[in-house]
C-alpha cells in the first residue's frame, strides 16, 4: 500500500488541477500542497490571472517526500 503524507486538496470537480512532483519540507510539516516558496509564486500568478485558489485542485504525483528530494531515488520508496 502506498503511503500518503500530503493528500490532494481542493474540490474534486475543479476545472483546473495543479500537479507537482512530490511534497518538500514545508508541505510535509503543514500537510498541504504548494505551501513553500514555489507555492507563493504559483498563487501570486493565479491571483494575477483572476484564478481563485479555492476553485482549483492541488496534488503531487508522489504523496511522500522523495529521498534527497530527488526523483532519481524513487526506487527507495517504491520497494517499501
C-alpha positions in Angstrom: 0.0 0.0 0.0 1.3 3.4 -0.9 1.9 5.9 1.9 0.2 9.3 1.7 1.8 12.1 3.7 0.3 15.0 1.8 -3.0 14.3 0.1 -4.5 16.3 -2.8 -6.6 19.3 -1.8 -9.4 21.2 -3.3 -12.7 20.4 -5.0 -12.7 17.1 -6.9 -14.8 18.7 -9.6 -12.3 21.6 -10.1 -11.9 22.7 -13.7 -8.2 23.3 -13.2 -5.6 21.0 -11.5 -2.0 21.7 -10.5 0.3 18.7 -10.1 3.7 18.9 -8.5 6.4 16.2 -8.3 6.4 15.5 -4.6 6.0 17.3 -1.3 9.0 19.0 0.2 9.9 20.1 3.7 7.2 22.7 4.2 4.5 20.6 2.6 5.2 17.7 5.0 5.2 20.0 8.0 1.9 21.6 7.1 0.3 18.6 5.2 -0.6 21.0 2.4 0.5 21.1 -1.2 2.4 24.1 -2.7 3.0 26.0 0.5 6.7 26.7 0.1 8.4 29.4 -2.0 7.2 27.9 -5.3 3.7 27.9 -3.9 3.9 31.5 -3.1 4.9 32.2 -6.7 2.2 30.0 -8.1 -0.6 31.6 -6.0 0.7 35.1 -7.0 0.4 34.1 -10.7 -3.1 32.6 -10.1 -4.2 35.8 -8.4 -2.8 37.9 -11.3 -4.9 35.9 -13.7 -8.0 36.0 -11.5 -8.0 32.3 -10.6 -9.3 31.7 -7.1 -7.2 29.0 -5.5 -10.3 27.6 -3.7 -11.6 26.6 -7.1 -8.6 24.6 -8.1 -7.3 21.1 -7.1 -3.7 20.8 -5.9 -1.8 17.5 -5.7 1.5 15.8 -6.3 2.5 12.7 -8.4 4.1 11.3 -5.3 2.3 11.8 -2.0 5.5 11.4 0.1 8.8 13.3 0.2 11.4 11.7 -2.1 14.7 10.7 -0.6 17.1 13.6 -1.0 14.2 15.4 -2.9 15.4 13.5 -5.9 13.2 11.7 -8.4 16.3 9.6 -9.2 15.9 7.9 -5.8 12.2 6.9 -6.3 13.0 3.2 -6.1 13.9 3.6 -2.5 10.3 4.4 -1.5 8.8 2.0 -4.1 10.3 -1.0 -2.5 8.5 -0.4 0.8 
